[in-house]
Amino acid sequence: MSGKSDSNQDFESSLKKLEQIVRELESGEIGLDESLSRFEEGINLYKNCRQTLEGAEKKIKILSDSLKEVDYKE
């Protein structure tokens, strides 16, 4: 179970870091080299978050599909 908790924590911290990077880039207060570095970091965070969300969507679909198999005529 700790894997699920770690995965959730990783997602949450990655999302917060991504939001921070977006704010920094939008502020225009950092130089070009730093902006490029932050942008690259943001892309990697986005990919990780997206992968986590896609995994969650697959699990939800599997669970939802399993409900369709339940016979409610009892």
Secondary structure by P-SEA (a helix, b strand, c coil): caaaaaaaaaaaaaaaaaaaaaaaaaaccccaaaaaaaaaaaaaaaaaaaaaaaaaaaaaaaaaaaaaaccccc
